[in-house]
């Protein structure tokens, strides 16, 4: 199971690196900028999670495969876009949804391995899923997806809770992981397709 967990982590790194590279491309950055944004997007959430949990050294320092995968994914994205048609906004959102699903469950799992309370595990799952994207969007002068109307962090919370509940029931680990990731992915894709969102808070001017 550890091998599956590891390869799922690398998959998430690759997918988020792709979203970072695509965002850098939309901002017309050079190759160095593409690499920086891709690596921050791919590894930012996991790094923040490990720092909070005092899990040292963080994953990409222990194993440089993470940096390699993020770099190759970002450069591969540049080559792919140059050789084919540019990827539209919807493609960026869908790729981001896959990375969100993988990282949310991985972040929750890592937190549970540190024997933290369930509430903390959920928060760590959300941080792992969204923090890299927030860093990407802030650097690129975009409003982070998590702060926009469409459901984003809520999908992470639901998936994390499902994963924790299934782990408590002692169901097969592959089932816990797969179902929780699928739930995050489906909620996020549904939000993209039907533009689902939480109610907004509007502060009215009484003057």
ROSE-776294 format. One line per field, with one value per residue (C-alpha): residue number from 1; residue in one letter; chain; x, y negated, z negated. Coordinates in nm, 4 decimals. Example, Ala and Ser with C-alpha at 12.3 -4.5 7.8 and 13.67 -1.06 7.14 Angstrom:
REM residues 2
vexlum: 1|2;
voke: A|S;
vexmi: A|A;
xx: 1.2300|1.3670;
yy: 0.4500|0.1060;
zz: -0.7800|-0.7140;
//
This chain:
REM residues 207
vexlum: 1|2|3|4|5|6|7|8|9|10|11|12|13|14|15|16|17|18|19|20|21|22|23|24|25|26|27|28|29|30|31|32|33|34|35|36|37|38|39|40|41|42|43|44|45|46|47|48|49|50|51|52|53|54|55|56|57|58|59|60|61|62|63|64|65|66|67|68|69|70|71|72|73|74|75|76|77|78|79|80|81|82|83|84|85|86|87|88|89|90|91|92|93|94|95|96|97|98|99|100|101|102|103|104|105|106|107|108|109|110|111|112|113|114|115|116|117|118|119|120|121|122|123|124|125|126|127|128|129|130|131|132|133|134|135|136|137|138|139|140|141|142|143|144|145|146|147|148|149|150|151|152|153|154|155|156|157|158|159|160|161|162|163|164|165|166|167|168|169|170|171|172|173|174|175|176|177|178|179|180|181|182|183|184|185|186|187|188|189|190|191|192|193|194|195|196|197|198|199|200|201|202|203|204|205|206|207;
voke: X|X|X|X|X|X|X|X|X|X|X|X|X|X|X|X|X|X|X|X|X|X|X|X|X|X|X|X|X|X|X|X|X|X|X|X|X|X|X|X|X|X|X|X|X|X|X|X|X|X|X|X|X|X|X|X|X|X|X|X|X|X|X|X|X|X|X|X|X|X|X|X|X|X|X|X|X|X|X|X|X|X|X|X|X|X|X|X|X|X|X|X|X|X|X|X|X|X|X|X|X|X|X|X|X|X|X|X|X|X|X|X|X|X|X|X|X|X|X|X|X|X|X|X|X|X|X|X|X|X|X|X|X|X|X|X|X|X|X|X|X|X|X|X|X|X|X|X|X|X|X|X|X|X|X|X|X|X|X|X|X|X|X|X|X|X|X|X|X|X|X|X|X|X|X|X|X|X|X|X|X|X|X|X|X|X|X|X|X|X|X|X|X|X|X|X|X|X|X|X|X|X|X|X|X|X|X;
vexmi: A|A|A|A|A|A|A|A|A|A|A|A|A|A|A|A|A|A|A|A|A|A|A|A|A|A|A|A|A|A|A|A|A|A|A|A|A|A|A|A|A|A|A|A|A|A|A|A|A|A|A|A|A|A|A|A|A|A|A|A|A|A|A|A|A|A|A|A|A|A|A|A|A|A|A|A|A|A|A|A|A|A|A|A|A|A|A|A|A|A|A|A|A|A|A|A|A|A|A|A|A|A|A|A|A|A|A|A|A|A|A|A|A|A|A|A|A|A|A|A|A|A|A|A|A|A|A|A|A|A|A|A|A|A|A|A|A|A|A|A|A|A|A|A|A|A|A|A|A|A|A|A|A|A|A|A|A|A|A|A|A|A|A|A|A|A|A|A|A|A|A|A|A|A|A|A|A|A|A|A|A|A|A|A|A|A|A|A|A|A|A|A|A|A|A|A|A|A|A|A|A|A|A|A|A|A|A;
xx: 0.0000|0.2905|0.3954|0.0461|0.0455|0.3842|0.2897|-0.0400|0.1629|0.3870|0.0796|-0.0580|0.2749|0.2734|-0.0859|-0.0410|0.2866|0.0918|-0.1616|0.1226|0.2881|-0.0403|-0.0977|0.2589|0.1913|-0.1204|0.1007|0.3636|0.6469|0.9845|1.0962|1.2449|0.9178|0.7284|0.9500|0.9187|0.5400|0.5028|0.7201|0.5503|0.2084|0.3078|0.4952|0.3647|0.0713|0.2691|0.5520|0.3190|0.1510|0.4832|0.6027|0.2840|0.3002|0.6740|0.7331|1.1001|1.2594|0.9739|0.9047|1.0926|1.4041|1.4034|1.3463|1.4464|1.2146|0.9420|1.1388|1.2272|0.8655|0.7408|1.0119|0.9520|0.5748|0.6067|0.8545|0.6449|0.3459|0.5387|0.6369|0.2827|0.1196|0.3709|0.3139|-0.0657|-0.3466|-0.3302|-0.5200|-0.8255|-0.9404|-1.1653|-0.8695|-0.6785|-0.9706|-1.0127|-0.6403|-0.6534|-0.9489|-0.7487|-0.4573|-0.6946|-0.8478|-0.5136|-0.3497|-0.6509|-0.6530|-0.2743|-0.2669|-0.5357|-0.3497|-0.0202|-0.1937|-0.3609|-0.0209|0.0856|-0.2061|-0.3601|-0.7293|-0.9705|-1.0402|-0.6696|-0.6486|-0.9273|-0.7502|-0.4234|-0.6068|-0.7469|-0.4098|-0.2346|-0.4993|-0.5333|-0.2217|-0.0056|-0.2796|-0.3287|0.0447|0.0321|-0.2628|-0.1294|0.2103|0.0320|-0.1928|-0.5106|-0.7915|-0.7288|-0.9879|-1.0558|-1.1900|-1.4141|-1.7799|-1.7402|-1.7122|-1.3446|-1.2303|-1.5703|-1.4894|-1.1686|-1.3532|-1.6118|-1.3474|-1.1328|-1.4277|-1.5205|-1.1635|-1.1485|-1.4859|-1.3832|-1.0488|-1.2403|-1.4538|-1.1329|-1.2325|-0.9580|-0.7118|-0.7302|-1.1068|-1.0760|-0.8284|-1.0002|-1.3495|-1.2396|-1.0417|-1.3373|-1.5730|-1.3460|-1.3066|-1.6794|-1.7797|-1.5228|-1.6136|-1.9833|-1.9080|-1.7176|-1.9852|-2.2910|-2.1153|-2.2207|-2.1140|-2.1744|-2.3856|-2.1936|-2.1851|-2.2612|-2.2121|-2.4609|-2.3735|-2.6350|-2.5342;
yy: 0.0000|-0.2349|-0.2092|-0.3065|-0.5963|-0.7142|-0.6964|-0.8741|-1.1496|-1.1783|-1.1869|-1.4766|-1.6569|-1.6140|-1.7311|-2.0399|-2.1187|-2.1129|-2.3605|-2.5838|-2.5694|-2.6513|-2.9496|-3.0704|-3.0330|-3.2479|-3.5150|-3.4775|-3.3883|-3.2597|-2.8999|-2.9822|-3.1426|-2.8370|-2.6085|-2.8242|-2.8513|-2.4809|-2.3689|-2.6057|-2.4826|-2.1178|-2.1245|-2.4278|-2.2556|-1.9526|-2.1715|-2.3842|-2.0714|-1.9134|-2.2339|-2.2571|-1.8882|-1.9167|-1.6413|-1.6994|-1.6936|-1.7755|-1.5330|-1.7068|-1.7481|-1.3779|-1.2697|-1.4825|-1.2774|-1.5280|-1.8193|-1.6086|-1.5073|-1.8660|-1.9967|-1.7328|-1.7803|-2.1561|-2.1338|-1.8635|-2.0946|-2.3713|-2.1346|-1.9930|-2.3364|-2.4577|-2.1495|-2.1438|-2.3835|-2.5919|-2.4463|-2.6524|-2.7706|-2.4659|-2.2340|-2.4144|-2.3751|-2.0038|-1.9343|-2.1274|-1.9128|-1.5921|-1.7322|-1.8596|-1.5130|-1.3364|-1.5875|-1.6199|-1.2501|-1.2294|-1.5265|-1.3692|-1.0379|-1.1994|-1.3878|-1.0702|-0.9004|-1.1730|-1.0835|-1.4297|-1.4942|-1.4350|-1.8067|-1.8711|-1.5913|-1.7566|-2.0921|-1.9326|-1.7667|-2.1022|-2.2758|-2.0078|-2.0356|-2.4109|-2.5891|-2.5299|-2.6639|-2.9670|-3.0432|-3.0013|-3.2347|-3.5014|-3.5091|-3.5288|-3.8104|-3.6037|-3.5654|-3.2179|-2.9574|-2.8828|-3.2384|-3.2380|-3.1401|-2.7845|-2.5039|-2.4260|-2.3811|-2.2322|-1.9404|-1.8830|-1.8855|-1.6314|-1.4009|-1.4216|-1.3404|-1.0407|-0.9142|-0.9506|-0.7778|-0.4842|-0.4488|-0.4357|-0.1546|0.0312|0.0834|0.1725|-0.1140|-0.1149|-0.1585|-0.4434|-0.6255|-0.5659|-0.6578|-0.9709|-1.0933|-1.0186|-1.2166|-1.5222|-1.4975|-1.4565|-1.7440|-1.9726|-1.8719|-1.9174|-2.2649|-2.3516|-2.2125|-2.3571|-2.6546|-2.5421|-2.7586|-2.8559|-3.1635|-3.4880|-3.7387|-4.0921|-4.3740|-4.6457|-5.0101|-5.1649|-5.5248;
zz: 0.0000|-0.0680|0.2967|0.4126|0.1653|0.2928|0.6620|0.5910|0.4242|0.7307|0.9535|0.7502|0.7773|1.1560|1.1958|0.9792|1.1563|1.4829|1.3464|1.2296|1.5716|1.7438|1.5172|1.5825|1.9549|1.9269|1.7684|2.0466|1.8074|1.9212|1.8589|1.5208|1.4144|1.5362|1.3261|1.0150|1.0335|1.1129|0.8210|0.5763|0.6865|0.6672|0.3375|0.1481|-0.0217|-0.1348|-0.2593|-0.4709|-0.6093|-0.7068|-0.8746|-1.0819|-1.1783|-1.2518|-0.9972|-0.9126|-0.6694|-0.4324|-0.1491|0.1321|-0.0847|-0.1775|0.1816|0.4808|0.7045|0.6153|0.7605|1.0660|1.1315|1.0916|1.3254|1.5925|1.5751|1.6172|1.9053|2.0680|2.0456|2.2219|2.5044|2.5316|2.5523|2.8093|3.0287|2.9954|2.9168|2.5977|2.3039|2.2150|1.8723|1.8330|1.8888|1.6127|1.3723|1.4487|1.4028|1.0767|0.9614|1.0047|0.8054|0.5388|0.4931|0.4595|0.2256|-0.0042|-0.0841|-0.1117|-0.3490|-0.5666|-0.5717|-0.6718|-0.9528|-1.0825|-1.0895|-1.3349|-1.5641|-1.5540|-1.6280|-1.3419|-1.3094|-1.2594|-1.0018|-0.8023|-0.8168|-0.7046|-0.4160|-0.3073|-0.3438|-0.1395|0.1302|0.1604|0.0266|0.3345|0.5612|0.3374|0.3571|0.7362|0.7772|0.5404|0.7161|1.0532|0.9288|0.9519|0.6980|0.5475|0.6467|0.2806|0.2331|0.5389|0.5545|0.6857|0.4321|0.3730|0.0134|-0.0694|0.1615|-0.0351|-0.3660|-0.2484|-0.0994|-0.4107|-0.6369|-0.4203|-0.4350|-0.8153|-0.8587|-0.6422|-0.8199|-1.1492|-1.0056|-0.9129|-0.5502|-0.2983|-0.2622|0.1168|0.0911|-0.1601|0.0582|0.3905|0.2728|0.0882|0.3910|0.6186|0.3958|0.3943|0.7718|0.8423|0.6140|0.7729|1.1302|1.0525|0.9158|1.2341|1.4674|1.2943|1.1346|0.7895|0.5018|0.1440|0.0625|0.0687|-0.2134|-0.0953|-0.3425|-0.2490|-0.2861|-0.5162|-0.4404;
//
